[in-house]
Amino acid sequence: MSDGDDVRTRLLGAIPRLTPTGLRVAQVIRDDPAGAAQLTVSELAERAATSTSAVVRLSKALGYEGYPQLRLALAATSKEDGSPVFATDIDADDPLAKVLQKLTAFETEGMVATAELADPATMAAVVDALVHARRVELIGIGASGLVAMDMAQKLTRIGMWCGACTSEDDSLVQASLLEPGDVIIAFSHSGETAAIVDALDRAAGRRVTTVAVTAGAQSRLARVATHTVLVAGREDGFRSAAMASRMSQLLIVDALYVGVLQRTPSAAVALRRTYDAVADRRISRTVRKAP
């Protein structure tokens, strides 16, 4: 991983937990990393309308000893062709072709950063819990609910007993019915959705293995979870949290699903049986429609 990729990943992962002053500094860096590398700590603080201490705090929050080390990393954040490492925001007057290009850059940036943020040991522990689970519950609201439904569909196809809850009340109800040995996975970009946090907390009280998939490393959801899988994704202008989180969360879902398949011989058999069942139905419908 290059220095440029490293500082980008650190910044994307830190954004959900930064203070307002830290966010202003991060915004200046993200908009022009190469330009920020040319600024002294005082100049960067002035550009972000904050103090030099805020710049130093951000540097340390990103894992650097201080601003000099962050500045060196920023100097490497331009690609060889001179284009910016960070995808640029979508403007109101962008034509659709340019919107598509920018969205592609956004999604690629988020998934690459997620792959670097996700801890392999944590992912392995979650897979192990899923493999041995009596029951799996997936919860999420809004766009995160769509991700929960996607994972439930995948796990159901390989013979696992699981369900997806996409409303606050259902999440609380199902979490209260889980037993030791069950697994609940909560999807939340911010990690601060009250009902989702409450549902995971209730499940934890019942000695259920709880998993948070979130961009909020220091969020309430992360603090109550047995395992926290971090994802990247930033919100900008026309990109809401729904867009920022969905692709990164789906990447984690696919990785966990493959991990379960690799560990469960019966899963491959179930996948083949369900595939054949659907294929047979399609063939039967085609034959009936034939003249």
WOFENMO-V164228 format. One line per field, one symbol per residue. phi: phi as a letter, one per 30 degrees, with the letter a starting at -180 (. if undefined). psi: psi as a letter, one per 40 degrees, with the letter a starting at -180 (. if undefined). A space follows every 10 residues. Layout:
phi=???
psi=???
This chain:
phi=.deddddddd ddddedcdde dddddddddd dadddddccd dddddddchb cddddddded ddjcdadedd dddddcccdd didddddddd cdcddedded dddddedded ddddddddde ddddddeddd dcddbbccba cidddddddd dddddddcid dabbcbbddd ddddddcdbe jdbbcccaed ibdedddddd dddddcicdc bccaccdcdd dddcddbbcd bclccbhdcd deddcedddd ddeddddddd edcbeddddd dddddddddd dddddddddd d
psi=hidddddddd ddddddeiid dddddddddd dgddddeeii dddddddefa iddddddddd deeidadddd ddddeeehid eeiidhhiih idehiddddd dddddddddd dddddddhhd dddddddddd deidihhhii ibdddddddd ddddddeeei hiihheiddd dddddeeiih eihhhhhhdd eehddddddd ddddeefihh hhhiegdeid dddeidhhhh iihihhbehi dddddddddd dddddddddd ddegdddddd dddddddddd ddddddddei .
